Amino acid sequence: MKKRTAILIFFVLIISWGFSFNLLTLGTYGFTSSSTSLDISNWDDTFKKFDYYSFKIAIMYPAEDSPEMLFGPYFGYTIYDNLDKTQLKDLNSIIENTGYELGIVTLYNTDFLFNTKFNVMALGGIHTEDQFQSLSTSISINLGLSYKVSTIDIFLLGGYESRYFTTENKMVTINYLPVSMGVEVLF
């Protein structure tokens, strides 16, 4: 096991030295906008709080033909306010208040005023709240500004996100208004 770990670390270091990349960390609070389900018969369509806190980390590379566009994989950790005490238990009885996210992030930025940039960020991927027993999709579009301080970009973003919770051909859709703050560093 130690030999495999050493080989993996060596491989990651070689790739990191060979390429420059941006490391993006992003903290998000998602306000619940709406929720729907056609598959849970007693789903209450009135406003519910499924708010969440999330931390994501992404390794981003510039596009060859367009340096203002960055893309790469991300990993995230999410904490929900009260997910396990809701009707989502009817969809997935082992759902937890915490979950993981994996996906792809794309960031487009263009010069704005002074030392700021206008940003459009799209995230798409999967999330799981039951220790990877089921995987559901999420899609998020964000707009915002970033400010450059030395080699660090500081972001403030707001947007719209849809998270789908699925199990055995049943689905719940929860829409969010995420507000994010982040930091990007060039390596």
N, C-alpha and C positions, 0 to 999 in steps of 0.2 A: 504494500500500500504506500509506503514512504517513497519508493522508487517512482511510482506513477505520479505522485504529488510533485516530486522534484522535476520530473520531465514536463509536467503541465506548467509549472511555474517558469521553467526555462523557456518553454515555447511562448508563453505570454510576454516575457521580457524581451525576447528576440523580436517579436512582432511590434511591441511598443517602441523599441529603439529604431526600428525600420520605418515607422510611420509617425507623422505628427497627428495628434487627435485632440479634440476638445472634450473635457469632462464637464458634464452638466448635472447639477443637483437641483432638484425642484421640490419645494414644499407646497402642498395644495390643500385648501379647504373647499369641499364641494357642498354647496347649498342645494337641497332637494327642490326641484322645479315641479315635477309631476311623476306619477307612477301608474302603470297600467298592466293588466294581465287578463287575457281572454281564456287562459287555461285553468286558473284557480276560480272556481265558481262563486265563492263568497268574497272575492276581492273587493275591498272598499276603495272606490275611486276618489274619495276625498283626499285632500292634502295630507301627506304623511312625512315624517322626518326620517330620512335615510341618510342624513348628512355623514360625511366622512372626512378624515384627515389622511393625507397620503404623503409619502416621501419617495421620490424617484431619483435614480442615478442613471445617466446615459453616457455612452462613449460615442461621440459624434465625429464624423469625417466630412470634410468639404467635398462637394461634387466637383469632378474634374473640369467640366465646362462652365460652371457657375459658382464662383467662390462665395457668393452671398447665400448659398443653400448648403445646409448641413443635414446629415442624416445618420442614423445608427440605432443600435439596440438599446433598450432600457429595461431596468428591473425596478420594481416598486414594492412597497409595503404599505398596506392600507388598514386603518382602524375606523370602523363604523360606530356611530353613536349607539344604536340599539337594534342592529340587524337581527340578532338571534331572538328578539322578543316580538317579532312581527309575523305577518302572514307568510313570509318567505319560508318559515318552518314547514308550511304545507307543500312547498316546492322541493325543499331539501332539508330533511330532518336533522342533519348534522352540520348545518351552516354555523359559522362562528363569526364573532365580531371583528376578526382580523383576517387579512388575506394577502395574497401575493399577486403581482402583476408582471407580465413579460410582454414585450412588444417592440414596435419600431416607432421612432420619433423622427419627424422631419421639421426643420426650422428654416424659414426664409427670413432674411433681414435685409433692410435697405436703410441708407442714411436718412435721418430725419432732421432734427434741429440741433445745432451745436454739437455736442458729443454723444447724442442719443441716436438710437436706431429704432425703426418700426419693425415689429416682429409678427410673423404668422407661424404658429406652431400646430402641427397635427400629430396626434398620437393614436395609434391603433394597435390592439393586441388582445391578450387574454387575461382574465383574472380568475382566481379561485379562492373561495372562502371555506373550503372543506379539505384542506391539505392535499390538493391536486387530485381528488377523486372525481371532480367534474370541472370542466373548463368552460368559461363563458366569455363573450367578446365585449370589448368596450371601444368606443370611438370618441375622440375629443378634438375640438378645434378651438384654438385660443388666439387672441390678438393682444398686443401689448407693446411696451417700450422697454428698451434696455439702455443702460448707461455704462460707458467704458471707463474703468479706473485702472490705469496701468495695463496689465494683461488680463484683467478680470472684467467680465460683463455681468452686470446686475440686472435681473429681469423682474418685471411686474406684468402679469398677464391675467386676462379674464376671458371666459368663453362659454362654450356649451358642450356637454358631454352626455352620451347615452351609454348606460351599462345594461347589458342583458344578462339575466340570471336564468340558466337553463338546467334542467334535469329531466331525463326520460321523456323527451319531446314536449315538455311543458316550459313556458317561458314567462318571465316578468321583465318589464322594461322600466328602468328608473332613469329619469333625465335630471341632470345636474347643471348648475351654474358654478363652475369652478373658478376660484381665485388663487393664483399661484405667484410665489416669489421664488427666484432661483439665482444661481451663480454659475457662470461658465468660465472655465480656465483652459487656456491653450497649453498643451504639452508638446 
